[in-house]
Amino acid sequence: MAHVPQIKIPATYMRGGTSKGVFFRLQDLPEAARTPGAARDALLLRVIGSPDPYGKQIDGMGGATSSTSKTVIISKSSKPDHDVDYLFGQVSIDKAFVDWSGNCGNLSAAVGPFAISAGLVDPSRVPHNGVAIVRIWQANIGKTIIGHVPITDGAVQETGSFELDGVTFPAAEVQLEFLDPAAEEDGVGGSMFPTGNLIDDLDVPGVGTLKATMINAGIPTIFVDAEAIGYKGTELQDAINSDDKALAKFETIRAHGAVRMGLIKHIDEIATRQHTPKVAFVARPAGYVASSGKQVAAADVDLLVRAMSMGKLHHAMMGTAAVAIGTAAAIPGTLVNLAAGGGERQAVRFGHPSGTLRVGAEASQVDGEWVVKKAIMSRSARVLMEGWVRVPGDTF
């Protein structure tokens, strides 16, 4: 019988923040996958190794976690005053599904370095030594990200002394600015608070009525108090991810919150929207031992935050959720702000399972509506491997 040969596609495997993903230039994809649709999704699923009923992604590039089941497509920008367009695909591990509904804040740190190295940024905008400013159009949510990429001897600098909790080794610092991060998607208006309230009573069958801050900033996120759902805010992954009842509870909260936010019309639709919204729980500062063994003291943080991603407790913090945290912390009266002690603030340091992270945001009221000009945080990025990925020729 005839055997279908594999095809190879230029690709780069990169770490960005506390995530990893397979990066492509749009122009390098097979022609059928250069436009959104079934062929593109089928290709990316096969590259990553999904759907995998074993949950391991052994036959692909994925790492069997939400942080490592990711794909990125970069192209020269079609938008004025932008260098590149950045499209992010969150690949389901056990289902034949690629979620295009949101951004990945962690991999955003790798977009600028990749774009420069891939020749997608005008060389005149890249200094021989210094910092290159890469203007990124985040195509999933229609927002601008500014990446500050260190350059040494005309090349992207990847090594350095910047340490990021959740990443084992130090690297070069990449500062990110998320401009006007209040998300506008799926018919949800530009308001950061789709319900019009800083805190809502969210009725969740089987759980109860929870106080919740539901915000569209960075990524749609539902914040609840840790104590209200039986936690302290110091939990690590095993405490949540080994508890099937807890995972089901968080998914129920997520579904009902998504309906209240206007992201879906019925809770049954949540199965087709795995990437967004996120659910996070917050608590006042307390000491704990991070997953690395590092001691985090109550005095080291302004608050504690734990967040769910793709049905599991995240090992650190999603970059986009960090934007939501920083934004909500800057607005007096949200659950995040109250957990941090209340009042006005332009930056917050929060504790997550792997350690701590600082994020800043500039909030103000305009005509009675809260707006945030930008959120700022630092990550790092590094090329892990480059060359070609291979998939069977009949994949798409």
N, C-alpha and C positions, 0 to 999 in steps of 0.2 A: 504494500500500500504506500501511497505518497505521503511524505511527511512535510509539514509546513515549517520552513526555516524561521529562525528568529530574525527580527529586525533590530537595529540599534539606533538609538536616539541620543544626541548630545545632551548631557545633563551634569549637574553639579549637586553633590550632597553636602548640605551646609547645616551648621548649628547657628541658630539665632536666639540669643537669650537662653531660656531653659527649654527650647524646642529644637527639633531637627526636621528637615524636610528636603525633598527633591526639587531642585530649581531648574526651570527650563526657560530658554528664550523662545518666545512665541514663534519666531521664524524657523526654529529648529524642529518644531513638532511636525509630524506627518500632516499633509494637507487637510485630511478629514478632521483632524483634531485642532485645527487652528481657529475654529469657531465653536462657540458653546453648543453643547448637545450630547447626544448619546455616544458618539464616537469618542469625544474627548473624555467623558466620564469613564467609558470602558477602558480606555488606555491608561488613565491614571489609577484606576482600581487595580489593573494588572501590574503596573509598576510597583505599587505599594504592597500588593499581595492580598487583596481583598476581593470578595468576601471570604473570610476564613472561619469555618465552623469550629476550628480548634482554638481560635482567638490568639494565634501566635504570629501570623504573617510571615511564616518561614519561607514561603516561595515569593518573596518580594522585599522591597526596601524598607517597609514599615517596621517599627519596633514594638508593635502590639500595645501601645498606649496612645492616649489622645495627643500627647506631646510629640509623638514620633510618627504619626500617621498623617502626614501633611505634604501638600504639593503647592508649588508656586510657579506662576507663569509671568514673565516680565517682557515688556516690549517698549520700544521708544514711544514716548507719550504723544497722544493725539490732542492733549489739552494744552492751551496756552500757558506759558510760564511753568511748565513741568518738564522734568527730564524723562521719567519713565512711568508707565502704567503697571500697577502691581495687582495681580489677581490671585487670591488665595483659595485653595480647595482643601477642606477638611474631609479626609477619607474615612468612612466608617470602617471599623475593623471586621465586624461580622455580617454586615449587610452590603448589598450592591448599591451603594449610595455615596455620592460626593455632595457635601453641603457647601454651598456657595453663599450662605446668608450673612457671613460676617468676616471680619479681619482676624489675623493673628498678629498680636502686638509683639510677641517675641521674635517671630521671623521677620517682622518689619525691620529689625536691626540688621538683618543680613541682605536686605534688598539693595541698599546703597552700595555696599561692597561688591555684591554680585554684579550689579549694573555697570559699575566702573570697570571691573575686570573683564566683563563680557563685551565691552566696547559699545555700550548703549548710552553712555553719557558723553557729551561733547568734550573732547580732550582739553579744550580751552577753559573748561570749568573745573579742571582737576589740577591743583598746584603740584609742583615737584616735591615740595615739602610743606606740610601744613594740614589744613582741614578742608576737605571737599564738601560743599553743600549740595546735597542731592534732593531735588524736589520731586516727591513721589505722589502720584495720584493713586489712591487706594480705590480700586475699581469696584470692589464688592459693596462698599458703603458710600462711595462718592465723596471722599474726604481727602485732605492734603496732609501728608506727613513729610516733615523735613528731617533728613538724616545728616548728621555731622560725622563724616567718615575720615579718620586720620590717614594721612598719606605720607610715606617716607620713600625718598628716592624714586618718586613717580609711580609707586605701587601702593595698593591698599595695605596698611599696616594691620596685621592680625594679632601679633603677640604684644604683650604688655603686662602691666601690673594691676589692672583693674579686676577686682574680685566681685563676683556676683553669686549670692547664695543660691544654691541649686545647681551650680556649675562647678565641676571639680577643680579646674585649672584656671589661673588668671589669663587675661587676654587684653587686647586694646579696647578702650572705652568708645562706644558709639552712642552719642546723645541723640535722642529722638524728641521731636516736637510734634504733637498731634494737634493740628489746628482745628478750631471750632469742632471739638470732638463729639458734640451732641449729634447722635445718629439720626438720620432721616431715611427710613426704609420701609418697604412694604405698605406704603400708605400712611405710616405713622408720621405725624407732623414733625417739624423741626424742634418742638419743645423737648427739653431733656426729660421732662416728667409727663409721660403720655396720659396719665390720669388727671393731671393738673395738681396733684398733691405731693408734698415732700414725704409724707407717711400715709399709707392706706391700711385699712382693715381688709386683709385678704382671707376670704373663706376657702379653706381647703378641706374637702370631705375626708374624714378619717384622721385628720391632723388637728383641725380646729381653726379658729380665727387668729391669724397672725398679723402683727404689725409688720409692714413691709415698705421699704423704699424701693420703688421701681424706676430705674433710670436708663435713658438711652445716651450713653457717653462712652466712647471707645467701643463698647459692645453692649447690647441690651442686657441688663443685670438686675436680678431680684435680690435685695439684701434683707435678711431677717436677723433677729437677735438669736445668738447661740443658746442662751438660757431658755428661750421660748420653745425650742425644739429639743431640749434635753442635753445640750452640750456646753462645754466650757470655753471653746475657742482655742484650746491648746492641743486639740486632737491631731494626730498624724494619720497617714493614709490607712494603715491597717485597721484603725478604730472604726473607720467608715466603710472602707471597701470590702471588708470581710463580713459585713452585716447586710444581708440581702434586704431585710426589712427597712433599714436606714436608706439604702439606695432607692428603694421603691418610694419611700416617703419624699425624698428629694425630687424624684421625677414627677410625683404628683404635685408638689409645690410649683415646680417649673412649668408644668402644663397649665395650671390654673393662673399662674402669674402671666404666662404668655397670652392667655385670653384677655386678661385685664389690661395688658399693655397694647392690645390690638395687633399683636404679631400673628395670631391665628384666630380663627373664628370658633373653633371647637377643640376641646382637649384632645380628641382623637388625632388631630393633625400634628401633634407634637412629635410623633414618630418619624415624620418626614423633615423635622427641623432639629437635628441633634446638636448642632453647634451653638445655636442661640435659642432663647436667652440663657445666660448663666445664672446659677443660684449660688449665693455666698452667705455665710453667717459671720456675724461680727460680735466682738466682746471687748470689754475694757482690758487694759494691759494686765498681764500676768506672766510670771516666769514659766519657762518650759524648756525641755531639751529637744532641739531640732533633730531632724532625721539623720543629720551628719554626726550627731553627738555634741554639737555646739550648744553651749548654754546661752539661752536668750533670757535676759533679766527683764522684769517689768519696766524698769527705767530705760531700757533700750528702745522701747516702742511707744507709739501713741495709742495704738489699738491692736487687736488681733483680728485676722481675717482668714477664713478657710473658704475655698471655692470649688465647686463641682464643674467638671469638664467632661463631656461625652459620657455622662453617667457614672463617673468616678471622682473621688476627691483628688484634686491636682496635687502633684508632688511639691510644687512651689506656688507660683501665681502666674496666671495667664497675663501677658502684657496688656491686652485690651481691658481685662478686668482691673488691672492696676490703674489704668486711666479712669475707669468708672469709680474706683475707690478714691483716687485723688480728687476727682471732680465732686463726688458726693461729700467728701470730707471738707471741701472748701465752702459748702453751702450750709449755713446754720440751720439746724432743725431736722436734718436727715438722720436716719439711724446710724450711718457711718460717722457723721459729725458728732453726734451725741456720744457714741462709743469712744471717740477720741477726746472727749471732755467738753465738747460744744464750743461755741464762739467762732470768730473768723480766723481762718488760717490759710496760708498759701502753699503749704507743703505738709506732708504727713509721712511718718515712718511706721509701717505696719509689720507685724509678725506673721509669717506664713509657715507651713510645715518644714521648709528647708532653711529658714532663717529670717532675715529682715529685708525690706525694700523701701526706698524712699521715692516718692512721686510728688511732683508739684502741680498746682493748677491755679489759674487766675480766674476767679468768679466775680460776677457783678450782676446787678439787676438793671434791666432795660425795659421800660414800660411795664413794670410789674413781673416780667419774666426773667428767670435766672439764665444767664448765658456764661459760657466759659470760652475765653479767647483761645487758650491752648493748655495742654497738659504736657509736662516734661518729665522724662525719666531717662536713665542711662542703662544700656545693656551692652553686650559684646557679641561678636560673631566670628565665625571661622570656617573656612573651607575644610571639609573632612575628606572629600574625594571628588575627583572630576574625571570625566571621560564620557562613557556612554552607558545608558541602561538598555537592557535587552528585553523584549517581549515577543511571544509567538506572533507570527505575521497575521494570524487570523483573529487577533485580539479584538479588533474594532472594525 
